[in-house]
Each structure stands twice: as C-alpha cells, then as structure tokens.
Amino acid sequence: MSLLEIKKAGAPVLKEICAPVERVDARLRKLLDDMAETMYEANGIGIAAPQVGEALRMVVIDIGDGIIELVNPKITFREGSETDSEGCLSVPGIFGEVERAAKVKVEFLDRRGKRKHITAKGLLARCIQHELDHLEGVLFIDVAQSLRKEEEQKS
C-alpha cells in the first residue's frame, strides 16, 4: 500500500464530476487500499477518489465500525434532515454546519464488483453524503450554512 497526496481546495480535480468505474480490477482494488491507508494516516473517517487525484466514483469510509468501500455509489432514498458540524481532509482547519438527510439508502459495487446496498443513519449517513458530494465536484464548504476555523491548540 502507498500513501497518496490529499488534494486541497482549489485543486481542479475536486470540482470535477467523477466518471463511473467501468470495471473493478486489481488496479482499482489497490487504489481502494491506498485510499484507506491515506485516510487512516490523516486521521480521517472518509475519503473520495478525487481527493487523491482520481476522478473516479469511489469512496472509502470508516467511522469506527470497519472499512466500507463504495464503488459507483448512488443514493436511492433519503429521509429526514439533520444539521451538524463537518470538516474535510481537503479543507484542513475549517469546519462548518451542514444540513444532510438523517437516513440514506445507497446502492454500490464492492471491491469484487458485486452489487450491494446499505442503509445508514447518523454519522455514517452524514459521511456517505459528504463523500458522495465529492464525486459531484462539491465540497462541504460549498453547502455549509456557516464556516469557522479550527481553534489552535495551546500546549
């Protein structure tokens, strides 16, 4: 596995609408592995392929319950509404209040190309929506109701 460079706000790839994955193969499985390693190293809970420079419809998430890999994800159902604070590995030091659906259902392919679905609520639903926004060229700062800088830690 390899650590990848996390693209920061302003990088053109972060504004692209990502292409669907045509075939899940060894190269894409390695990219999923590298994305996960990069996410963990950066202390993130989710990362999308464009954040590492690949304009492909792939995300990796781990909110503490184990890795979830979504290839060609599509939200098929949304319910309710919740507003909460979000941050992003591509926008370090900035947080904002974002309204998201409280519950989502998502269809996707797994790392073997098998069609699956997941129903999520709470933090997982929020994280899925945040990462899928990346696949449409949308950063959380584009949809946040308010933004704030992270307070510097004093040691």
Secondary structure, DSSP 8 states (H G I E B T S, - for coil): --------TT-GGGGS--B--S---HHHHHHHHHHHHHHHHTT-SEEEGGGGT--BSEEEE-SSS--EEEEEEEEEEEE--EEEEEEETTEEEEEEEEEE-SEEEEEEE-TTS-EEEEEEEHHHHHHHHHHHHHTTT--HHHH-SEEEE------
